[in-house]
């Protein structure tokens, strides 16, 4: 009985989350990151006359580098606090997770610290990506036959 009363009191005292505002922020910040990457791809493809595959690879590489650099400088954390999931979904969010894990564990040494802890969070993303690519590739192969 007391637990129910305490839970009700907690709910009343909690500030309401501005869900719509957070969604709008995430949408525009994530969209801005993706728009910047698209502009980079267009510049490389049209401005430097690169093939589309090379332009895409170069743009993704630059986005990963910028995500890691901004994480190292502490700027990406502030972007993440403001944008929420909007900063996590693009490829820069993956670079952020790898870099922040590496920075947190650098005091433990290179091998046991940085290299092992870098893939704690990102390792699950890689595994899910590989497994889902295998499943969808198999489904596509079976549908073509």
DSSP file (Angstrom, degrees, kcal/mol; ACC not computed):
  #  RESIDUE AA STRUCTURE BP1 BP2  ACC     N-H-->O    O-->H-N    N-H-->O    O-->H-N    TCO  KAPPA ALPHA  PHI   PSI    X-CA   Y-CA   Z-CA
    1    1 A X     >        0   0    0      0, 0.0     4,-1.7     0, 0.0     5,-0.1   0.000 360.0 360.0 360.0 -45.6    0.0    0.0    0.0
    2    2 A X  H  >  +     0   0    0      1,-0.2     4,-2.6     2,-0.2     5,-0.2   0.859 360.0  57.5 -64.6 -34.8    2.8    2.4    0.9
    3    3 A X  H  > S+     0   0    0      1,-0.2     4,-2.6     2,-0.2    -1,-0.2   0.889 104.7  51.2 -63.6 -38.9    4.6    1.6   -2.3
    4    4 A X  H  > S+     0   0    0      2,-0.2     4,-2.1     1,-0.2    -1,-0.2   0.909 111.3  47.6 -63.9 -42.8    1.6    2.6   -4.4
    5    5 A X  H  X S+     0   0    0     -4,-1.7     4,-2.2     2,-0.2    -2,-0.2   0.906 112.4  49.1 -65.7 -42.1    1.4    5.9   -2.5
    6    6 A X  H  X S+     0   0    0     -4,-2.6     4,-2.4     2,-0.2    -2,-0.2   0.912 110.4  50.8 -64.2 -42.5    5.1    6.5   -3.0
    7    7 A X  H  X S+     0   0    0     -4,-2.6     4,-2.2     1,-0.2    -2,-0.2   0.895 110.5  49.2 -62.7 -40.3    4.9    5.7   -6.7
    8    8 A X  H  X S+     0   0    0     -4,-2.1     4,-1.9     2,-0.2    -1,-0.2   0.899 111.0  50.0 -65.0 -40.3    2.0    8.2   -7.2
    9    9 A X  H  X S+     0   0    0     -4,-2.2     4,-1.8     2,-0.2    -2,-0.2   0.885 109.9  51.3 -65.8 -38.1    3.9   10.9   -5.3
   10   10 A X  H  X S+     0   0    0     -4,-2.4     4,-1.5     1,-0.2    -2,-0.2   0.923 109.0  50.4 -63.3 -44.2    7.0   10.3   -7.5
   11   11 A X  H  < S+     0   0    0     -4,-2.2    -1,-0.2     1,-0.2    -2,-0.2   0.882 110.5  49.8 -62.9 -38.0    4.9   10.6  -10.7
   12   12 A X  H  < S+     0   0    0     -4,-1.9    -1,-0.2     1,-0.2    -2,-0.2   0.863 113.2  45.7 -68.4 -35.4    3.4   13.8   -9.5
   13   13 A X  H  < S+     0   0    0     -4,-1.8    -1,-0.2    -5,-0.1    -2,-0.2   0.671  90.7  98.5 -85.2 -16.3    6.8   15.3   -8.7
   14   14 A X  S  < S-     0   0    0     -4,-1.5     2,-0.2    -5,-0.1     3,-0.0  -0.488  80.3-117.6 -70.2 137.0    8.5   14.3  -11.9
   15   15 A X        -     0   0    0     -2,-0.2     2,-0.2     1,-0.1    -1,-0.1  -0.513  33.8-106.5 -71.7 144.6    8.7   17.0  -14.5
   16   16 A X        -     0   0    0     -2,-0.2     2,-0.4     1,-0.1    -1,-0.1  -0.485  31.9-121.2 -72.1 138.8    6.9   16.1  -17.7
   17   17 A X        -     0   0    0     -2,-0.2     2,-2.0     1,-0.1     3,-0.2  -0.645  14.0-130.5 -81.0 132.7    9.1   15.2  -20.6
   18   18 A X     >  +     0   0    0     -2,-0.4     4,-2.5     1,-0.2     5,-0.2  -0.551  37.6 170.5 -81.1  79.7    8.6   17.5  -23.7
   19   19 A X  H  > S+     0   0    0     -2,-2.0     4,-2.5     1,-0.2    -1,-0.2   0.905  72.5  47.6 -62.2 -45.9    8.3   14.5  -26.1
   20   20 A X  H  > S+     0   0    0     -3,-0.2     4,-2.4     1,-0.2    -1,-0.2   0.922 113.1  48.7 -63.0 -44.0    7.2   16.6  -29.1
   21   21 A X  H  > S+     0   0    0      1,-0.2     4,-2.4     2,-0.2    -1,-0.2   0.907 112.2  49.0 -62.2 -42.1   10.0   19.1  -28.6
   22   22 A X  H  X S+     0   0    0     -4,-2.5     4,-2.6     2,-0.2    -2,-0.2   0.893 110.9  50.1 -65.2 -39.7   12.6   16.3  -28.2
   23   23 A X  H  X S+     0   0    0     -4,-2.5     4,-2.5    -5,-0.2    -2,-0.2   0.905 110.8  49.0 -65.2 -41.0   11.3   14.6  -31.4
   24   24 A X  H  X S+     0   0    0     -4,-2.4     4,-2.5     2,-0.2     5,-0.2   0.922 112.2  48.5 -65.1 -43.3   11.5   17.8  -33.4
   25   25 A X  H  X S+     0   0    0     -4,-2.4     4,-2.7     1,-0.2     5,-0.3   0.940 112.8  47.8 -60.1 -47.6   15.0   18.4  -32.1
   26   26 A X  H  X S+     0   0    0     -4,-2.6     4,-2.3     1,-0.2     5,-0.3   0.905 112.2  50.4 -61.0 -41.9   16.1   14.9  -33.0
   27   27 A X  H  X S+     0   0    0     -4,-2.5     4,-2.2    -5,-0.2    -1,-0.2   0.938 115.3  40.7 -62.4 -48.2   14.5   15.1  -36.4
   28   28 A X  H  X S+     0   0    0     -4,-2.5     4,-2.1     2,-0.2    -2,-0.2   0.888 118.1  45.0 -74.1 -38.5   16.2   18.4  -37.3
   29   29 A X  H  X S+     0   0    0     -4,-2.7     4,-2.3    -5,-0.2    -2,-0.2   0.948 117.3  44.6 -70.0 -46.8   19.6   17.7  -35.9
   30   30 A X  H  X S+     0   0    0     -4,-2.3     4,-2.2    -5,-0.3    -2,-0.2   0.905 115.0  49.6 -61.7 -40.8   19.8   14.2  -37.3
   31   31 A X  H  X S+     0   0    0     -4,-2.2     4,-2.6    -5,-0.3    -1,-0.2   0.867 109.0  52.3 -65.0 -36.5   18.5   15.5  -40.6
   32   32 A X  H  X S+     0   0    0     -4,-2.1     4,-2.4     2,-0.2    -2,-0.2   0.894 109.0  49.7 -66.7 -39.7   21.1   18.3  -40.6
   33   33 A X  H  X S+     0   0    0     -4,-2.3     4,-1.9     2,-0.2    -2,-0.2   0.933 114.3  45.0 -63.0 -45.2   23.9   15.8  -40.1
   34   34 A X  H  X S+     0   0    0     -4,-2.2     4,-2.3     2,-0.2    -2,-0.2   0.872 111.3  53.3 -67.3 -36.8   22.6   13.6  -42.9
   35   35 A X  H  X S+     0   0    0     -4,-2.6     4,-2.5     2,-0.2    -1,-0.2   0.910 107.4  51.5 -63.7 -41.8   22.1   16.7  -45.1
   36   36 A X  H  X S+     0   0    0     -4,-2.4     4,-2.3     1,-0.2    -2,-0.2   0.913 110.5  48.7 -60.5 -42.7   25.7   17.7  -44.5
   37   37 A X  H  X S+     0   0    0     -4,-1.9     4,-2.4     2,-0.2    -1,-0.2   0.893 110.8  50.7 -64.3 -39.2   26.8   14.2  -45.5
   38   38 A X  H  X S+     0   0    0     -4,-2.3     4,-2.4     2,-0.2    -2,-0.2   0.890 109.0  51.1 -66.0 -38.7   24.7   14.4  -48.6
   39   39 A X  H  X S+     0   0    0     -4,-2.5     4,-2.6     2,-0.2    -2,-0.2   0.915 109.2  51.3 -63.9 -42.4   26.2   17.8  -49.5
   40   40 A X  H  X S+     0   0    0     -4,-2.3     4,-2.6     1,-0.2     5,-0.2   0.933 110.0  49.5 -58.5 -45.7   29.7   16.3  -49.1
   41   41 A X  H  X S+     0   0    0     -4,-2.4     4,-2.5     1,-0.2    -2,-0.2   0.912 111.7  48.6 -60.4 -42.4   28.7   13.4  -51.4
   42   42 A X  H  X>S+     0   0    0     -4,-2.4     4,-3.1     2,-0.2     5,-0.8   0.893 110.6  50.8 -66.2 -39.4   27.4   15.8  -54.0
   43   43 A X  I  X>S+     0   0    0     -4,-2.6     4,-1.3     3,-0.2     5,-1.3   0.931 113.9  44.2 -63.1 -45.3   30.5   18.0  -53.9
   44   44 A X  I  <5S+     0   0    0     -4,-2.6     6,-1.9     3,-0.2     4,-0.3   0.888 119.5  42.4 -67.2 -37.8   32.8   15.0  -54.3
   45   45 A X  I  <5S+     0   0    0     -4,-2.5    -2,-0.2    -5,-0.2     4,-0.2   0.948 130.4  21.6 -75.2 -49.2   30.6   13.5  -57.1
   46   46 A X  I  <5S+     0   0    0     -4,-3.1    -3,-0.2    -5,-0.2    -2,-0.2   0.890 128.8  42.4 -88.9 -42.8   29.9   16.7  -59.1
   47   47 A X  I  <<S+     0   0    0     -4,-1.3    -3,-0.2    -5,-0.8    -4,-0.1   0.883 128.6  27.4 -74.6 -39.0   32.7   19.0  -58.1
   48   48 A X  S   <S-     0   0    0     -5,-1.3    -1,-0.2    -4,-0.3    -2,-0.1   0.350 101.7-126.1-105.3   4.6   35.5   16.6  -58.2
   49   49 A X        +     0   0    0     -6,-0.3     2,-0.2    -4,-0.2    -4,-0.2   0.846  51.7 159.7  53.8  40.8   34.0   14.3  -60.8
   50   50 A X        -     0   0    0     -6,-1.9    -1,-0.2     1,-0.1    -2,-0.1  -0.596  47.4-100.0 -87.0 153.7   34.4   11.2  -58.6
   51   51 A X     >  -     0   0    0     -2,-0.2     4,-2.6     1,-0.1     5,-0.2  -0.345  37.6-109.0 -66.0 157.1   32.4    8.0  -59.2
   52   52 A X  H  > S+     0   0    0      1,-0.2     4,-2.6     2,-0.2     5,-0.2   0.873 116.9  52.8 -60.5 -40.0   29.4    7.7  -56.9
   53   53 A X  H  > S+     0   0    0      1,-0.2     4,-2.3     2,-0.2    -1,-0.2   0.917 112.5  44.4 -62.2 -43.5   31.0    4.8  -54.9
   54   54 A X  H  > S+     0   0    0      2,-0.2     4,-2.5     1,-0.2    -2,-0.2   0.896 113.0  51.2 -68.6 -39.7   34.1    6.7  -54.3
   55   55 A X  H  X S+     0   0    0     -4,-2.6     4,-2.3     2,-0.2    -2,-0.2   0.913 111.9  47.4 -63.5 -42.5   32.2    9.9  -53.4
   56   56 A X  H  X S+     0   0    0     -4,-2.6     4,-2.6    -5,-0.2     5,-0.2   0.923 112.5  48.8 -64.3 -44.5   30.0    8.0  -50.9
   57   57 A X  H  X S+     0   0    0     -4,-2.3     4,-2.3    -5,-0.2    -2,-0.2   0.914 112.6  47.9 -62.5 -43.1   33.0    6.3  -49.3
   58   58 A X  H  X S+     0   0    0     -4,-2.5     4,-2.2     2,-0.2    -1,-0.2   0.903 112.3  49.1 -65.5 -41.4   34.9    9.5  -48.9
   59   59 A X  H  X S+     0   0    0     -4,-2.3     4,-2.3     2,-0.2    -2,-0.2   0.913 112.1  48.0 -65.5 -42.5   31.9   11.3  -47.4
   60   60 A X  H  X S+     0   0    0     -4,-2.6     4,-2.5     2,-0.2     5,-0.2   0.907 110.9  51.8 -64.6 -40.9   31.3    8.5  -44.9
   61   61 A X  H  X S+     0   0    0     -4,-2.3     4,-2.3    -5,-0.2    -2,-0.2   0.915 110.9  47.4 -61.3 -43.3   34.9    8.5  -44.0
   62   62 A X  H  X S+     0   0    0     -4,-2.2     4,-2.8     2,-0.2    -1,-0.2   0.893 111.0  51.5 -65.8 -39.5   34.9   12.2  -43.3
   63   63 A X  H  X S+     0   0    0     -4,-2.3     4,-2.4     2,-0.2    -2,-0.2   0.902 110.6  48.0 -65.3 -40.4   31.7   11.9  -41.3
   64   64 A X  H  X S+     0   0    0     -4,-2.5     4,-2.4     2,-0.2    -2,-0.2   0.923 112.9  49.1 -64.4 -43.3   33.2    9.2  -39.1
   65   65 A X  H  X S+     0   0    0     -4,-2.3     4,-2.8     1,-0.2    -2,-0.2   0.925 112.0  48.0 -61.5 -44.7   36.3   11.3  -38.6
   66   66 A X  H  X S+     0   0    0     -4,-2.8     4,-2.9     1,-0.2     5,-0.2   0.892 110.7  51.6 -64.7 -38.7   34.3   14.4  -37.7
   67   67 A X  H  X S+     0   0    0     -4,-2.4     4,-1.6     2,-0.2    -1,-0.2   0.916 113.4  44.3 -62.2 -43.0   32.2   12.4  -35.3
   68   68 A X  H  X S+     0   0    0     -4,-2.4     4,-2.4     2,-0.2    -2,-0.2   0.903 114.7  49.1 -68.1 -41.3   35.3   11.1  -33.6
   69   69 A X  H  X S+     0   0    0     -4,-2.8     4,-1.9     1,-0.2     6,-0.2   0.932 111.6  47.8 -64.4 -46.3   37.0   14.5  -33.6
   70   70 A X  H  <>S+     0   0    0     -4,-2.9     5,-1.9     1,-0.2     6,-1.8   0.833 111.7  51.7 -65.7 -31.2   33.9   16.2  -32.1
   71   71 A X  H ><5S+     0   0    0     -4,-1.6     3,-1.0    -5,-0.2    -1,-0.2   0.927 108.9  50.1 -67.9 -44.6   33.7   13.5  -29.5
   72   72 A X  H 3<5S+     0   0    0     -4,-2.4    -2,-0.2     1,-0.3    -1,-0.2   0.836 111.7  48.3 -62.1 -33.3   37.3   14.0  -28.5
   73   73 A X  T 3<5S-     0   0    0     -4,-1.9    -1,-0.3    -5,-0.2    -2,-0.2   0.537 114.3-117.9 -84.1  -6.9   36.8   17.7  -28.2
   74   74 A X  T <>5S+     0   0    0     -3,-1.0     4,-0.7    -4,-0.4    -3,-0.2   0.539  86.5 110.5  83.9   6.7   33.7   17.2  -26.1
   75   75 A X  H  >< +     0   0    0     -5,-1.9     4,-1.9    -6,-0.2     3,-0.3   0.865  68.1  58.5 -82.1 -37.7   31.4   18.9  -28.6
   76   76 A X  H  > S+     0   0    0     -6,-1.8     4,-2.6     1,-0.2    -5,-0.2   0.810  99.7  59.3 -65.9 -28.8   29.5   15.8  -29.7
   77   77 A X  H  > S+     0   0    0     -7,-0.4     4,-2.1     2,-0.2    -1,-0.2   0.905 106.6  47.1 -64.3 -40.2   28.3   15.2  -26.1
   78   78 A X  H  X S+     0   0    0     -4,-0.7     4,-1.8    -3,-0.3    -2,-0.2   0.883 111.5  50.8 -68.1 -37.7   26.7   18.6  -26.1
   79   79 A X  H  X S+     0   0    0     -4,-1.9     4,-3.2     1,-0.2     5,-0.3   0.916 110.6  50.4 -63.0 -41.6   25.1   17.9  -29.4
   80   80 A X  H  X S+     0   0    0     -4,-2.6     4,-2.3     1,-0.2    -2,-0.2   0.864 107.9  52.0 -65.0 -37.3   23.8   14.6  -28.1
   81   81 A X  H  < S+     0   0    0     -4,-2.1    -1,-0.2     2,-0.2    -2,-0.2   0.872 117.0  40.1 -66.2 -35.8   22.3   16.2  -25.0
   82   82 A X  H  < S+     0   0    0     -4,-1.8    -2,-0.2    -5,-0.1    -1,-0.2   0.918 127.3  30.3 -77.3 -44.9   20.5   18.7  -27.2
   83   83 A X  H >< S-     0   0    0     -4,-3.2     3,-1.5     1,-0.2     2,-0.2   0.681  81.2-170.2 -95.0 -19.6   19.4   16.4  -30.0
   84   84 A X  G >< S+     0   0    0     -4,-2.3     3,-1.6    -5,-0.3     4,-0.5  -0.473  75.1   4.2  66.0-128.2   19.0   13.0  -28.2
   85   85 A X  G >> S+     0   0    0      1,-0.3     4,-2.0    -2,-0.2     3,-0.7   0.698 119.6  76.7 -66.3 -19.1   18.5   10.2  -30.7
   86   86 A X  G <4 S+     0   0    0     -3,-1.5     4,-0.5     1,-0.3    -1,-0.3   0.763  98.9  43.5 -63.2 -24.0   19.0   12.6  -33.6
   87   87 A X  G <4 S+     0   0    0     -3,-1.6    -1,-0.3    -7,-0.2    -2,-0.2   0.583 113.0  52.5 -94.9 -11.3   22.7   12.5  -33.0
   88   88 A X  T <4 S+     0   0    0     -3,-0.7    -2,-0.2    -4,-0.5     5,-0.2   0.830  97.2  63.0 -91.3 -35.9   23.0    8.8  -32.5
   89   89 A X  S  < S+     0   0    0     -4,-2.0    -2,-0.1     4,-0.1    -3,-0.1   0.894  88.8  73.2 -65.5 -45.0   21.3    7.5  -35.6
   90   90 A X  S >> S-     0   0    0     -4,-0.5     3,-1.8     1,-0.1     4,-0.7  -0.141 101.8 -97.1 -65.3 170.5   23.7    8.8  -38.3
   91   91 A X  H 3> S+     0   0    0      1,-0.3     4,-1.9     2,-0.2     3,-0.2   0.737 121.6  69.5 -61.1 -23.3   27.1    7.2  -38.7
   92   92 A X  H 3> S+     0   0    0      1,-0.2     4,-2.2     2,-0.2    -1,-0.3   0.810  92.4  58.8 -65.6 -28.3   28.6    9.9  -36.5
   93   93 A X  H <> S+     0   0    0     -3,-1.8     4,-2.2     2,-0.2    -1,-0.2   0.865 103.9  50.6 -66.6 -36.1   26.8    8.4  -33.6
   94   94 A X  H  X S+     0   0    0     -4,-0.7     4,-2.1    -3,-0.2    -2,-0.2   0.915 110.8  48.5 -66.0 -43.0   28.7    5.1  -34.2
   95   95 A X  H  X S+     0   0    0     -4,-1.9     4,-2.6     1,-0.2     5,-0.2   0.882 110.1  53.6 -63.1 -37.6   31.9    7.0  -34.3
   96   96 A X  H  X S+     0   0    0     -4,-2.2     4,-2.8     2,-0.2     5,-0.3   0.917 108.1  48.8 -62.7 -44.4   30.9    8.8  -31.1
   97   97 A X  H  X S+     0   0    0     -4,-2.2     4,-1.6     1,-0.2    -2,-0.2   0.900 114.4  45.6 -65.5 -39.5   30.3    5.5  -29.3
   98   98 A X  H  X S+     0   0    0     -4,-2.1     4,-1.9     2,-0.2    -2,-0.2   0.939 116.8  44.0 -67.1 -46.8   33.6    4.0  -30.4
   99   99 A X  H  X S+     0   0    0     -4,-2.6     4,-2.6     2,-0.2    -2,-0.2   0.902 112.6  50.1 -68.8 -42.2   35.6    7.2  -29.5
  100  100 A X  H  X S+     0   0    0     -4,-2.8     4,-2.1    -5,-0.2    -1,-0.2   0.889 111.2  49.7 -66.4 -37.0   33.9    7.8  -26.1
  101  101 A X  H  X S+     0   0    0     -4,-1.6     4,-1.3    -5,-0.3    -1,-0.2   0.895 112.2  48.7 -65.6 -38.5   34.5    4.2  -25.1
  102  102 A X  H  < S+     0   0    0     -4,-1.9     4,-0.3     1,-0.2    -2,-0.2   0.906 111.9  48.4 -66.9 -41.1   38.1    4.5  -26.1
  103  103 A X  H >< S+     0   0    0     -4,-2.6     3,-0.8     1,-0.2     4,-0.2   0.875 109.7  52.4 -67.3 -37.2   38.6    7.8  -24.2
  104  104 A X  H 3< S+     0   0    0     -4,-2.1     3,-0.3     1,-0.2    -1,-0.2   0.819 115.8  39.6 -67.5 -30.3   37.0    6.4  -21.0
  105  105 A X  T >< S+     0   0    0     -4,-1.3     3,-1.3     1,-0.2    -1,-0.2   0.243  79.8 104.6-107.4  13.4   39.3    3.4  -20.9
  106  106 A X  G X  S+     0   0    0     -3,-0.8     3,-1.1    -4,-0.3    -1,-0.2   0.758  73.7  64.5 -68.3 -21.9   42.6    4.8  -22.0
  107  107 A X  G 3  S+     0   0    0     -3,-0.3    -1,-0.3     1,-0.2    -2,-0.1   0.693  93.7  62.4 -72.8 -16.8   43.9    4.7  -18.4
  108  108 A X  G <  S-     0   0    0     -3,-1.3    -1,-0.2     1,-0.3     4,-0.2   0.459 118.3 -97.7 -86.7  -1.0   43.7    0.9  -18.4
  109  109 A X    < > -     0   0    0     -3,-1.1     5,-2.1    -4,-0.2     4,-0.5  -0.300  35.5 -78.5 105.6 167.9   46.2    0.6  -21.2
  110  110 A X  I   >S+     0   0    0      3,-0.2     5,-2.8     4,-0.1     6,-0.3   0.959 120.6  33.3 -72.5 -51.3   46.1    0.2  -24.9
  111  111 A X  I   >S+     0   0    0      3,-0.2     5,-0.8     1,-0.2    -2,-0.1   0.980 130.6  29.1 -74.5 -56.5   45.3   -3.5  -25.3
  112  112 A X  I   5S+     0   0    0     -4,-0.2    -1,-0.2     3,-0.1    -3,-0.2   0.730 132.8  34.0 -78.2 -21.2   43.2   -4.3  -22.3
  113  113 A X  I  >5S+     0   0    0     -4,-0.5     4,-2.1     3,-0.1     5,-0.2   0.897 126.1  22.0 -95.1 -74.5   41.7   -0.8  -22.0
  114  114 A X  I  ><S+     0   0    0     -5,-2.1     4,-1.8     1,-0.2    -3,-0.2   0.951 125.1  44.7 -66.6 -53.4   41.2    0.9  -25.3
  115  115 A X  I  4<S+     0   0    0     -5,-2.8     4,-0.4     1,-0.2    -1,-0.2   0.846 119.9  40.2 -66.4 -34.2   41.0   -2.0  -27.8
  116  116 A X  H >4<S+     0   0    0     -5,-0.8     3,-0.8    -6,-0.3    -1,-0.2   0.927 118.7  43.3 -80.8 -44.7   38.7   -4.1  -25.6
  117  117 A X  H >X S+     0   0    0     -4,-2.1     3,-1.2     1,-0.2     4,-0.5   0.705  98.5  74.2 -75.8 -18.6   36.4   -1.5  -24.3
  118  118 A X  H 3X S+     0   0    0     -4,-1.8     4,-0.6     1,-0.3    -1,-0.2   0.829 101.3  42.8 -63.1 -30.4   36.0    0.2  -27.7
  119  119 A X  H <> S+     0   0    0     -3,-0.8     4,-1.5    -4,-0.4    -1,-0.3   0.309  84.9  96.0-101.8   9.8   33.8   -2.6  -28.9
  120  120 A X  H <> S+     0   0    0     -3,-1.2     4,-0.5     2,-0.2    -1,-0.2   0.971 104.4  18.1 -61.5 -52.8   31.6   -3.1  -25.8
  121  121 A X  H  X S+     0   0    0     -4,-0.5     4,-0.9   -24,-0.2     3,-0.4   0.897 131.6  46.7 -83.8 -44.1   28.9   -0.9  -27.1
  122  122 A X  H  X S+     0   0    0     -4,-0.6     4,-2.3     1,-0.2     5,-0.2   0.753  99.5  70.0 -73.7 -23.0   29.8   -0.9  -30.8
  123  123 A X  H  X S+     0   0    0     -4,-1.5     4,-2.6     1,-0.2    -1,-0.2   0.894  97.1  51.0 -61.7 -40.1   30.3   -4.6  -30.9
  124  124 A X  H  X S+     0   0    0     -4,-0.5     4,-2.5    -3,-0.4    -1,-0.2   0.873 108.9  52.1 -65.7 -35.4   26.6   -5.3  -30.5
  125  125 A X  H  X S+     0   0    0     -4,-0.9     4,-2.2     2,-0.2    -2,-0.2   0.919 110.9  47.5 -64.9 -43.0   25.9   -2.9  -33.4
  126  126 A X  H  X S+     0   0    0     -4,-2.3     4,-2.5     2,-0.2    -2,-0.2   0.922 112.4  49.0 -64.5 -44.2   28.3   -4.7  -35.6
  127  127 A X  H  X S+     0   0    0     -4,-2.6     4,-2.7     2,-0.2     5,-0.2   0.930 112.0  47.7 -62.7 -46.3   26.9   -8.2  -34.7
  128  128 A X  H  X S+     0   0    0     -4,-2.5     4,-2.6     1,-0.2     5,-0.2   0.897 112.2  51.2 -62.1 -39.5   23.3   -7.1  -35.3
  129  129 A X  H  X S+     0   0    0     -4,-2.2     4,-2.1    -5,-0.2    -2,-0.2   0.918 112.4  45.0 -63.1 -44.0   24.4   -5.5  -38.7
  130  130 A X  H  X S+     0   0    0     -4,-2.5     4,-2.2     2,-0.2    -2,-0.2   0.929 115.4  46.7 -66.9 -45.2   26.2   -8.7  -39.8
  131  131 A X  H  X S+     0   0    0     -4,-2.7     4,-2.6     1,-0.2    -2,-0.2   0.925 114.2  46.8 -64.7 -44.4   23.3  -11.0  -38.7
  132  132 A X  H  X S+     0   0    0     -4,-2.6     4,-2.8    -5,-0.2     5,-0.3   0.883 111.0  52.5 -67.4 -35.8   20.6   -8.9  -40.3
  133  133 A X  H  X S+     0   0    0     -4,-2.1     4,-2.2    -5,-0.2    -1,-0.2   0.903 111.0  48.0 -63.3 -39.9   22.6   -8.6  -43.5
  134  134 A X  H  X S+     0   0    0     -4,-2.2     4,-2.4     2,-0.2    -2,-0.2   0.931 113.6  46.7 -64.4 -45.9   23.0  -12.3  -43.6
  135  135 A X  H  X S+     0   0    0     -4,-2.6     4,-2.4     2,-0.2    -2,-0.2   0.947 116.8  42.2 -63.7 -49.0   19.2  -12.9  -43.0
  136  136 A X  H  X S+     0   0    0     -4,-2.8     4,-2.5     1,-0.2    -1,-0.2   0.858 113.7  53.0 -69.7 -33.4   18.1  -10.3  -45.6
  137  137 A X  H  X S+     0   0    0     -4,-2.2     4,-2.4    -5,-0.3    -1,-0.2   0.906 110.4  47.8 -64.1 -41.4   20.7  -11.5  -48.1
  138  138 A X  H  X S+     0   0    0     -4,-2.4     4,-2.5     2,-0.2    -2,-0.2   0.919 112.0  49.3 -65.0 -43.8   19.5  -15.0  -47.7
  139  139 A X  H  X S+     0   0    0     -4,-2.4     4,-2.0     2,-0.2    -2,-0.2   0.923 112.6  47.7 -61.3 -44.2   15.8  -14.0  -48.1
  140  140 A X  H  X S+     0   0    0     -4,-2.5     4,-1.7     1,-0.2    -1,-0.2   0.911 111.5  50.5 -64.1 -41.8   16.7  -12.0  -51.2
  141  141 A X  H  X S+     0   0    0     -4,-2.4     4,-1.5     1,-0.2    -1,-0.2   0.912 111.4  48.4 -61.6 -42.9   18.6  -14.8  -52.7
  142  142 A X  H  < S+     0   0    0     -4,-2.5    -1,-0.2     1,-0.2    -2,-0.2   0.829 110.1  51.8 -69.2 -31.3   15.7  -17.2  -52.0
  143  143 A X  H  < S+     0   0    0     -4,-2.0    -1,-0.2     1,-0.2    -2,-0.2   0.807 108.0  51.8 -73.7 -29.0   13.2  -14.8  -53.6
  144  144 A X  H  <        0   0    0     -4,-1.7    -2,-0.2     1,-0.2    -1,-0.2   0.839 360.0 360.0 -75.2 -33.3   15.3  -14.5  -56.8
  145  145 A X     <        0   0    0     -4,-1.5    -1,-0.2    -5,-0.2    -2,-0.1   0.505 360.0 360.0 -64.8 360.0   15.6  -18.3  -57.3
